[in-house]
Amino acid sequence: MPPESFNTSYEPTRAFDIYSYGILLWSIATGKQPYGRSRPEIIIVRIPKGERPQLAHITGDAAGLTELKRLMERCWVQEPERRPTALECTTETEQLFQMHEDELNKAVYEVLEK
């Protein structure tokens, strides 16, 4: 949940979904659950203070990895109005996907062949 959602006067906006999209990208890239085994009462204090999932869990030298991390960071910006739009997220994600499309298709084909 984005930091602003812990404010009692909060009303959902599109920026809420953008924050969640960044969390989803992190989960896909790491295969982990954000904040791991942290207790919920700890998480609700840390997120508003700026804590985010650790990008250090994303390792490797794959093409576009730096750009993916930057996109996540932009999605997690504390101020909702400074987060990227859904169109920006879609465009950047598509560009990153295209860097690996051939390898992904090959991997899927190999799995289906088994």
N, CA, C and O atoms as a GROMACS GRO file, in nm:
protein
  456
    1MET      N    1   0.084  -0.117   0.000
    1MET     CA    2   0.000   0.000   0.000
    1MET      C    3   0.089   0.124   0.000
    1MET      O    4   0.192   0.126   0.068
    2PRO      N    5   0.050   0.225  -0.075
    2PRO     CA    6   0.132   0.346  -0.082
    2PRO      C    7   0.128   0.423   0.049
    2PRO      O    8   0.036   0.408   0.129
    3PRO      N    9   0.230   0.506   0.070
    3PRO     CA   10   0.238   0.578   0.197
    3PRO      C   11   0.116   0.663   0.227
    3PRO      O   12   0.075   0.674   0.342
    4GLU      N   13   0.056   0.723   0.125
    4GLU     CA   14  -0.058   0.812   0.149
    4GLU      C   15  -0.181   0.735   0.197
    4GLU      O   16  -0.272   0.796   0.254
    5SER      N   17  -0.186   0.605   0.175
    5SER     CA   18  -0.304   0.527   0.216
    5SER      C   19  -0.314   0.513   0.368
    5SER      O   20  -0.419   0.474   0.419
    6PHE      N   21  -0.207   0.544   0.439
    6PHE     CA   22  -0.210   0.536   0.585
    6PHE      C   23  -0.261   0.665   0.650
    6PHE      O   24  -0.274   0.673   0.772
    7ASN      N   25  -0.288   0.765   0.568
    7ASN     CA   26  -0.344   0.892   0.614
    7ASN      C   27  -0.495   0.874   0.628
    7ASN      O   28  -0.558   0.822   0.537
    8THR      N   29  -0.553   0.917   0.736
    8THR     CA   30  -0.696   0.897   0.760
    8THR      C   31  -0.785   0.969   0.660
    8THR      O   32  -0.899   0.927   0.638
    9SER      N   33  -0.738   1.075   0.598
    9SER     CA   34  -0.819   1.150   0.501
    9SER      C   35  -0.790   1.106   0.358
    9SER      O   36  -0.830   1.174   0.263
   10TYR      N   37  -0.724   0.995   0.341
   10TYR     CA   38  -0.684   0.948   0.208
   10TYR      C   39  -0.802   0.902   0.124
   10TYR      O   40  -0.894   0.837   0.173
   11GLU      N   41  -0.797   0.938  -0.004
   11GLU     CA   42  -0.891   0.887  -0.103
   11GLU      C   43  -0.811   0.829  -0.218
   11GLU      O   44  -0.717   0.894  -0.265
   12PRO      N   45  -0.845   0.707  -0.265
   12PRO     CA   46  -0.767   0.642  -0.371
   12PRO      C   47  -0.758   0.726  -0.499
   12PRO      O   48  -0.852   0.795  -0.537
   13THR      N   49  -0.642   0.717  -0.562
   13THR     CA   50  -0.619   0.784  -0.691
   13THR      C   51  -0.546   0.685  -0.782
   13THR      O   52  -0.511   0.575  -0.740
   14ARG      N   53  -0.523   0.726  -0.905
   14ARG     CA   54  -0.447   0.642  -0.997
   14ARG      C   55  -0.303   0.622  -0.948
   14ARG      O   56  -0.243   0.518  -0.973
   15ALA      N   57  -0.250   0.721  -0.879
   15ALA     CA   58  -0.113   0.710  -0.829
   15ALA      C   59  -0.100   0.594  -0.730
   15ALA      O   60   0.009   0.538  -0.715
   16PHE      N   61  -0.208   0.559  -0.663
   16PHE     CA   62  -0.210   0.443  -0.573
   16PHE      C   63  -0.174   0.318  -0.653
   16PHE      O   64  -0.092   0.237  -0.610
   17ASP      N   65  -0.236   0.302  -0.769
   17ASP     CA   66  -0.210   0.186  -0.855
   17ASP      C   67  -0.068   0.186  -0.909
   17ASP      O   68  -0.009   0.080  -0.926
   18ILE      N   69  -0.014   0.302  -0.935
   18ILE     CA   70   0.124   0.311  -0.986
   18ILE      C   71   0.221   0.263  -0.879
   18ILE      O   72   0.316   0.190  -0.910
   19TYR      N   73   0.199   0.302  -0.756
   19TYR     CA   74   0.283   0.253  -0.646
   19TYR      C   75   0.276   0.099  -0.642
   19TYR      O   76   0.379   0.032  -0.632
   20SER      N   77   0.156   0.046  -0.651
   20SER     CA   78   0.136  -0.099  -0.648
   20SER      C   79   0.203  -0.166  -0.767
   20SER      O   80   0.255  -0.277  -0.755
   21TYR      N   81   0.202  -0.100  -0.882
   21TYR     CA   82   0.268  -0.155  -1.000
   21TYR      C   83   0.418  -0.170  -0.975
   21TYR      O   84   0.478  -0.271  -1.012
   22GLY      N   85   0.478  -0.072  -0.912
   22GLY     CA   86   0.620  -0.081  -0.877
   22GLY      C   87   0.648  -0.198  -0.784
   22GLY      O   88   0.749  -0.266  -0.798
   23ILE      N   89   0.557  -0.221  -0.689
   23ILE     CA   90   0.571  -0.334  -0.597
   23ILE      C   91   0.559  -0.465  -0.674
   23ILE      O   92   0.634  -0.559  -0.650
   24LEU      N   93   0.465  -0.471  -0.766
   24LEU     CA   94   0.447  -0.591  -0.849
   24LEU      C   95   0.572  -0.620  -0.931
   24LEU      O   96   0.617  -0.734  -0.938
   25LEU      N   97   0.630  -0.517  -0.993
   25LEU     CA   98   0.753  -0.535  -1.070
   25LEU      C   99   0.863  -0.592  -0.982
   25LEU      O  100   0.936  -0.683  -1.023
   26TRP      N  101   0.877  -0.539  -0.860
   26TRP     CA  102   0.979  -0.587  -0.768
   26TRP      C  103   0.955  -0.735  -0.734
   26TRP      O  104   1.050  -0.814  -0.732
   27SER      N  105   0.831  -0.771  -0.708
   27SER     CA  106   0.798  -0.910  -0.674
   27SER      C  107   0.829  -1.005  -0.789
   27SER      O  108   0.879  -1.115  -0.768
   28ILE      N  109   0.800  -0.962  -0.911
   28ILE     CA  110   0.830  -1.044  -1.028
   28ILE      C  111   0.981  -1.059  -1.045
   28ILE      O  112   1.030  -1.169  -1.072
   29ALA      N  113   1.053  -0.950  -1.030
   29ALA     CA  114   1.198  -0.952  -1.050
   29ALA      C  115   1.272  -1.033  -0.945
   29ALA      O  116   1.376  -1.093  -0.973
   30THR      N  117   1.219  -1.036  -0.823
   30THR     CA  118   1.289  -1.105  -0.714
   30THR      C  119   1.230  -1.242  -0.681
   30THR      O  120   1.299  -1.328  -0.626
   31GLY      N  121   1.103  -1.262  -0.715
   31GLY     CA  122   1.036  -1.384  -0.674
   31GLY      C  123   1.005  -1.386  -0.525
   31GLY      O  124   0.978  -1.491  -0.468
   32LYS      N  125   1.009  -1.268  -0.463
   32LYS     CA  126   0.988  -1.258  -0.318
   32LYS      C  127   0.865  -1.174  -0.287
   32LYS      O  128   0.814  -1.100  -0.371
   33GLN      N  129   0.819  -1.188  -0.164
   33GLN     CA  130   0.711  -1.105  -0.114
   33GLN      C  131   0.771  -0.979  -0.054
   33GLN      O  132   0.865  -0.989   0.025
   34PRO      N  133   0.719  -0.861  -0.089
   34PRO     CA  134   0.775  -0.738  -0.033
   34PRO      C  135   0.768  -0.739   0.120
   34PRO      O  136   0.670  -0.783   0.180
   35TYR      N  137   0.873  -0.690   0.180
   35TYR     CA  138   0.884  -0.678   0.325
   35TYR      C  139   0.889  -0.813   0.396
   35TYR      O  140   0.881  -0.820   0.519
   36GLY      N  141   0.902  -0.919   0.319
   36GLY     CA  142   0.926  -1.052   0.374
   36GLY      C  143   0.843  -1.088   0.495
   36GLY      O  144   0.720  -1.094   0.489
   37ARG      N  145   0.912  -1.113   0.603
   37ARG     CA  146   0.846  -1.159   0.725
   37ARG      C  147   0.815  -1.046   0.823
   37ARG      O  148   0.783  -1.072   0.939
   38SER      N  149   0.823  -0.924   0.778
   38SER     CA  150   0.795  -0.810   0.867
   38SER      C  151   0.650  -0.814   0.913
   38SER      O  152   0.560  -0.850   0.837
   39ARG      N  153   0.629  -0.778   1.035
   39ARG     CA  154   0.493  -0.775   1.090
   39ARG      C  155   0.418  -0.653   1.034
   39ARG      O  156   0.477  -0.547   1.015
   40PRO      N  157   0.288  -0.669   1.008
   40PRO     CA  158   0.209  -0.560   0.951
   40PRO      C  159   0.217  -0.430   1.030
   40PRO      O  160   0.222  -0.322   0.972
   41GLU      N  161   0.220  -0.439   1.163
   41GLU     CA  162   0.224  -0.317   1.244
   41GLU      C  163   0.356  -0.243   1.228
   41GLU      O  164   0.363  -0.123   1.252
   42ILE      N  165   0.461  -0.314   1.188
   42ILE     CA  166   0.590  -0.250   1.160
   42ILE      C  167   0.587  -0.186   1.021
   42ILE      O  168   0.637  -0.076   1.001
   43ILE      N  169   0.528  -0.257   0.926
   43ILE     CA  170   0.522  -0.208   0.788
   43ILE      C  171   0.444  -0.077   0.780
   43ILE      O  172   0.485   0.014   0.708
   44ILE      N  173   0.333  -0.067   0.853
   44ILE     CA  174   0.252   0.055   0.843
   44ILE      C  175   0.322   0.177   0.901
   44ILE      O  176   0.281   0.290   0.875
   45VAL      N  177   0.426   0.155   0.977
   45VAL     CA  178   0.507   0.267   1.028
   45VAL      C  179   0.619   0.299   0.929
   45VAL      O  180   0.650   0.416   0.906
   46ARG      N  181   0.678   0.197   0.870
   46ARG     CA  182   0.796   0.216   0.786
   46ARG      C  183   0.764   0.273   0.647
   46ARG      O  184   0.838   0.357   0.597
   47ILE      N  185   0.656   0.229   0.586
   47ILE     CA  186   0.623   0.277   0.450
   47ILE      C  187   0.603   0.429   0.448
   47ILE      O  188   0.663   0.496   0.364
   48PRO      N  189   0.521   0.486   0.538
   48PRO     CA  190   0.507   0.632   0.537
   48PRO      C  191   0.638   0.707   0.562
   48PRO      O  192   0.652   0.823   0.523
   49LYS      N  193   0.733   0.641   0.628
   49LYS     CA  194   0.864   0.703   0.654
   49LYS      C  195   0.960   0.686   0.537
   49LYS      O  196   1.074   0.732   0.543
   50GLY      N  197   0.914   0.621   0.429
   50GLY     CA  198   0.996   0.611   0.309
   50GLY      C  199   1.062   0.478   0.283
   50GLY      O  200   1.134   0.463   0.184
   51GLU      N  201   1.039   0.379   0.368
   51GLU     CA  202   1.100   0.248   0.343
   51GLU      C  203   1.031   0.180   0.225
   51GLU      O  204   0.908   0.181   0.214
   52ARG      N  205   1.111   0.122   0.140
   52ARG     CA  206   1.061   0.051   0.023
   52ARG      C  207   1.132  -0.084   0.014
   52ARG      O  208   1.232  -0.106   0.082
   53PRO      N  209   1.080  -0.177  -0.069
   53PRO     CA  210   1.152  -0.303  -0.088
   53PRO      C  211   1.295  -0.276  -0.135
   53PRO      O  212   1.321  -0.179  -0.206
   54GLN      N  213   1.386  -0.361  -0.096
   54GLN     CA  214   1.527  -0.339  -0.125
   54GLN      C  215   1.561  -0.377  -0.270
   54GLN      O  216   1.540  -0.490  -0.313
   55LEU      N  217   1.613  -0.280  -0.342
   55LEU     CA  218   1.655  -0.305  -0.480
   55LEU      C  219   1.779  -0.392  -0.486
   55LEU      O  220   1.810  -0.449  -0.590
   56ALA      N  221   1.851  -0.402  -0.376
   56ALA     CA  222   1.970  -0.488  -0.371
   56ALA      C  223   1.935  -0.635  -0.392
   56ALA      O  224   2.022  -0.715  -0.425
   57HIS      N  225   1.807  -0.670  -0.374
   57HIS     CA  226   1.764  -0.808  -0.398
   57HIS      C  227   1.756  -0.839  -0.547
   57HIS      O  228   1.745  -0.955  -0.586
   58ILE      N  229   1.763  -0.736  -0.629
   58ILE     CA  230   1.759  -0.755  -0.774
   58ILE      C  231   1.903  -0.751  -0.824
   58ILE      O  232   1.965  -0.645  -0.829
   59THR      N  233   1.954  -0.866  -0.860
   59THR     CA  234   2.094  -0.876  -0.900
   59THR      C  235   2.106  -0.927  -1.043
   59THR      O  236   2.009  -0.975  -1.102
   60GLY      N  237   2.224  -0.914  -1.096
   60GLY     CA  238   2.250  -0.961  -1.232
   60GLY      C  239   2.292  -0.847  -1.321
   60GLY      O  240   2.302  -0.732  -1.279
   61ASP      N  241   2.316  -0.882  -1.445
   61ASP     CA  242   2.360  -0.782  -1.541
   61ASP      C  243   2.276  -0.783  -1.668
   61ASP      O  244   2.323  -0.745  -1.775
   62ALA      N  245   2.152  -0.827  -1.656
   62ALA     CA  246   2.062  -0.833  -1.771
   62ALA      C  247   2.039  -0.694  -1.828
   62ALA      O  248   2.036  -0.594  -1.756
   63ALA      N  249   2.024  -0.689  -1.958
   63ALA     CA  250   1.996  -0.562  -2.025
   63ALA      C  251   1.868  -0.503  -1.968
   63ALA      O  252   1.768  -0.573  -1.950
   64GLY      N  253   1.870  -0.375  -1.938
   64GLY     CA  254   1.752  -0.305  -1.890
   64GLY      C  255   1.729  -0.313  -1.741
   64GLY      O  256   1.633  -0.255  -1.690
   65LEU      N  257   1.814  -0.384  -1.669
   65LEU     CA  258   1.793  -0.400  -1.525
   65LEU      C  259   1.801  -0.267  -1.451
   65LEU      O  260   1.722  -0.241  -1.360
   66THR      N  261   1.895  -0.184  -1.490
   66THR     CA  262   1.907  -0.052  -1.427
   66THR      C  263   1.781   0.030  -1.453
   66THR      O  264   1.731   0.098  -1.363
   67GLU      N  265   1.731   0.025  -1.576
   67GLU     CA  266   1.610   0.099  -1.611
   67GLU      C  267   1.489   0.046  -1.534
   67GLU      O  268   1.403   0.124  -1.491
   68LEU      N  269   1.483  -0.085  -1.515
   68LEU     CA  270   1.372  -0.144  -1.439
   68LEU      C  271   1.375  -0.095  -1.295
   68LEU      O  272   1.271  -0.060  -1.239
   69LYS      N  273   1.492  -0.092  -1.235
   69LYS     CA  274   1.505  -0.043  -1.098
   69LYS      C  275   1.465   0.104  -1.088
   69LYS      O  276   1.399   0.145  -0.992
   70ARG      N  277   1.504   0.183  -1.187
   70ARG     CA  278   1.466   0.325  -1.187
   70ARG      C  279   1.315   0.342  -1.196
   70ARG      O  280   1.256   0.427  -1.128
   71LEU      N  281   1.252   0.260  -1.280
   71LEU     CA  282   1.106   0.267  -1.293
   71LEU      C  283   1.040   0.234  -1.159
   71LEU      O  284   0.946   0.302  -1.117
   72MET      N  285   1.089   0.131  -1.092
   72MET     CA  286   1.034   0.096  -0.961
   72MET      C  287   1.047   0.213  -0.864
   72MET      O  288   0.952   0.249  -0.795
   73GLU      N  289   1.165   0.271  -0.860
   73GLU     CA  290   1.187   0.384  -0.769
   73GLU      C  291   1.093   0.500  -0.800
   73GLU      O  292   1.042   0.564  -0.708
   74ARG      N  293   1.070   0.526  -0.927
   74ARG     CA  294   0.979   0.634  -0.965
   74ARG      C  295   0.836   0.601  -0.923
   74ARG      O  296   0.761   0.690  -0.883
   75CYS      N  297   0.798   0.474  -0.933
   75CYS     CA  298   0.664   0.433  -0.891
   75CYS      C  299   0.645   0.448  -0.741
   75CYS      O  300   0.532   0.467  -0.693
   76TRP      N  301   0.754   0.439  -0.666
   76TRP     CA  302   0.747   0.443  -0.519
   76TRP      C  303   0.771   0.581  -0.460
   76TRP      O  304   0.780   0.594  -0.338
   77VAL      N  305   0.781   0.683  -0.542
   77VAL     CA  306   0.806   0.817  -0.489
   77VAL      C  307   0.700   0.850  -0.384
   77VAL      O  308   0.583   0.818  -0.400
   78GLN      N  309   0.743   0.914  -0.278
   78GLN     CA  310   0.655   0.946  -0.165
   78GLN      C  311   0.536   1.032  -0.207
   78GLN      O  312   0.423   1.008  -0.162
   79GLU      N  313   0.560   1.131  -0.292
   79GLU     CA  314   0.454   1.222  -0.335
   79GLU      C  315   0.382   1.162  -0.456
   79GLU      O  316   0.443   1.145  -0.561
   80PRO      N  317   0.254   1.129  -0.444
   80PRO     CA  318   0.180   1.062  -0.552
   80PRO      C  319   0.184   1.137  -0.685
   80PRO      O  320   0.190   1.075  -0.791
   81GLU      N  321   0.181   1.269  -0.680
   81GLU     CA  322   0.179   1.348  -0.804
   81GLU      C  323   0.310   1.340  -0.881
   81GLU      O  324   0.315   1.378  -0.998
   82ARG      N  325   0.415   1.292  -0.820
   82ARG     CA  326   0.546   1.280  -0.886
   82ARG      C  327   0.569   1.141  -0.946
   82ARG      O  328   0.670   1.119  -1.012
   83ARG      N  329   0.477   1.049  -0.924
   83ARG     CA  330   0.491   0.914  -0.980
   83ARG      C  331   0.460   0.918  -1.130
   83ARG      O  332   0.387   1.006  -1.176
   84PRO      N  333   0.515   0.823  -1.206
   84PRO     CA  334   0.487   0.820  -1.350
   84PRO      C  335   0.340   0.788  -1.375
   84PRO      O  336   0.270   0.735  -1.288
   85THR      N  337   0.296   0.820  -1.494
   85THR     CA  338   0.159   0.786  -1.533
   85THR      C  339   0.154   0.639  -1.575
   85THR      O  340   0.257   0.576  -1.595
   86ALA      N  341   0.033   0.588  -1.589
   86ALA     CA  342   0.016   0.450  -1.636
   86ALA      C  343   0.073   0.435  -1.777
   86ALA      O  344   0.132   0.332  -1.809
   87LEU      N  345   0.056   0.536  -1.860
   87LEU     CA  346   0.110   0.530  -1.996
   87LEU      C  347   0.262   0.524  -1.993
   87LEU      O  348   0.323   0.448  -2.069
   88GLU      N  349   0.324   0.604  -1.908
   88GLU     CA  350   0.470   0.600  -1.897
   88GLU      C  351   0.518   0.463  -1.849
   88GLU      O  352   0.616   0.409  -1.900
   89CYS      N  353   0.448   0.407  -1.752
   89CYS     CA  354   0.485   0.273  -1.702
   89CYS      C  355   0.471   0.169  -1.812
   89CYS      O  356   0.558   0.083  -1.830
   90THR      N  357   0.361   0.176  -1.885
   90THR     CA  358   0.338   0.080  -1.994
   90THR      C  359   0.445   0.092  -2.101
   90THR      O  360   0.499  -0.009  -2.146
   91THR      N  361   0.475   0.213  -2.141
   91THR     CA  362   0.575   0.236  -2.245
   91THR      C  363   0.712   0.184  -2.202
   91THR      O  364   0.778   0.114  -2.278
   92GLU      N  365   0.753   0.217  -2.081
   92GLU     CA  366   0.884   0.174  -2.033
   92GLU      C  367   0.891   0.023  -2.015
   92GLU      O  368   0.992  -0.040  -2.046
   93THR      N  369   0.783  -0.036  -1.964
   93THR     CA  370   0.780  -0.181  -1.945
   93THR      C  371   0.786  -0.252  -2.080
   93THR      O  372   0.855  -0.353  -2.094
   94GLU      N  373   0.714  -0.202  -2.177
   94GLU     CA  374   0.716  -0.260  -2.312
   94GLU      C  375   0.857  -0.254  -2.371
   94GLU      O  376   0.902  -0.350  -2.433
   95GLN      N  377   0.925  -0.143  -2.353
   95GLN     CA  378   1.062  -0.130  -2.404
   95GLN      C  379   1.154  -0.233  -2.338
   95GLN      O  380   1.238  -0.293  -2.404
   96LEU      N  381   1.137  -0.252  -2.208
   96LEU     CA  382   1.218  -0.351  -2.136
   96LEU      C  383   1.185  -0.492  -2.184
   96LEU      O  384   1.275  -0.575  -2.200
   97PHE      N  385   1.058  -0.521  -2.205
   97PHE     CA  386   1.016  -0.652  -2.254
   97PHE      C  387   1.077  -0.681  -2.390
   97PHE      O  388   1.124  -0.792  -2.416
   98GLN      N  389   1.076  -0.582  -2.477
   98GLN     CA  390   1.128  -0.602  -2.613
   98GLN      C  391   1.276  -0.638  -2.613
   98GLN      O  392   1.323  -0.706  -2.705
   99MET      N  393   1.349  -0.593  -2.512
   99MET     CA  394   1.491  -0.629  -2.502
   99MET      C  395   1.510  -0.780  -2.485
   99MET      O  396   1.615  -0.834  -2.521
  100HIS      N  397   1.409  -0.847  -2.430
  100HIS     CA  398   1.422  -0.988  -2.394
  100HIS      C  399   1.316  -1.077  -2.460
  100HIS      O  400   1.303  -1.194  -2.426
  101GLU      N  401   1.242  -1.022  -2.553
  101GLU     CA  402   1.130  -1.094  -2.612
  101GLU      C  403   1.172  -1.227  -2.674
  101GLU      O  404   1.106  -1.328  -2.652
  102ASP      N  405   1.279  -1.227  -2.751
  102ASP     CA  406   1.323  -1.351  -2.816
  102ASP      C  407   1.359  -1.458  -2.714
  102ASP      O  408   1.321  -1.574  -2.729
  103GLU      N  409   1.434  -1.419  -2.610
  103GLU     CA  410   1.474  -1.515  -2.508
  103GLU      C  411   1.353  -1.568  -2.432
  103GLU      O  412   1.347  -1.687  -2.399
  104LEU      N  413   1.256  -1.481  -2.404
  104LEU     CA  414   1.136  -1.524  -2.332
  104LEU      C  415   1.054  -1.622  -2.416
  104LEU      O  416   1.007  -1.724  -2.365
  105ASN      N  417   1.039  -1.590  -2.543
  105ASN     CA  418   0.964  -1.680  -2.631
  105ASN      C  419   1.032  -1.817  -2.640
  105ASN      O  420   0.965  -1.920  -2.639
  106LYS      N  421   1.164  -1.817  -2.649
  106LYS     CA  422   1.240  -1.942  -2.656
  106LYS      C  423   1.221  -2.023  -2.528
  106LYS      O  424   1.201  -2.144  -2.532
  107ALA      N  425   1.228  -1.956  -2.414
  107ALA     CA  426   1.212  -2.025  -2.285
  107ALA      C  427   1.072  -2.084  -2.271
  107ALA      O  428   1.058  -2.197  -2.224
  108VAL      N  429   0.970  -2.011  -2.312
  108VAL     CA  430   0.834  -2.061  -2.306
  108VAL      C  431   0.819  -2.182  -2.397
  108VAL      O  432   0.758  -2.282  -2.359
  109TYR      N  433   0.874  -2.173  -2.516
  109TYR     CA  434   0.867  -2.284  -2.612
  109TYR      C  435   0.933  -2.409  -2.554
  109TYR      O  436   0.880  -2.519  -2.567
  110GLU      N  437   1.049  -2.392  -2.491
  110GLU     CA  438   1.120  -2.506  -2.432
  110GLU      C  439   1.039  -2.570  -2.320
  110GLU      O  440   1.038  -2.693  -2.307
  111VAL      N  441   0.971  -2.490  -2.241
  111VAL     CA  442   0.887  -2.545  -2.134
  111VAL      C  443   0.769  -2.621  -2.193
  111VAL      O  444   0.734  -2.729  -2.145
  112LEU      N  445   0.709  -2.566  -2.296
  112LEU     CA  446   0.594  -2.632  -2.358
  112LEU      C  447   0.632  -2.762  -2.427
  112LEU      O  448   0.550  -2.853  -2.439
  113GLU      N  449   0.755  -2.772  -2.472
  113GLU     CA  450   0.802  -2.892  -2.539
  113GLU      C  451   0.823  -3.009  -2.443
  113GLU      O  452   0.827  -3.125  -2.485
  114LYS      N  453   0.837  -2.981  -2.315
  114LYS     CA  454   0.865  -3.087  -2.217
  114LYS      C  455   0.742  -3.165  -2.182
  114LYS      O  456   0.749  -3.258  -2.100
   0.00000   0.00000   0.00000
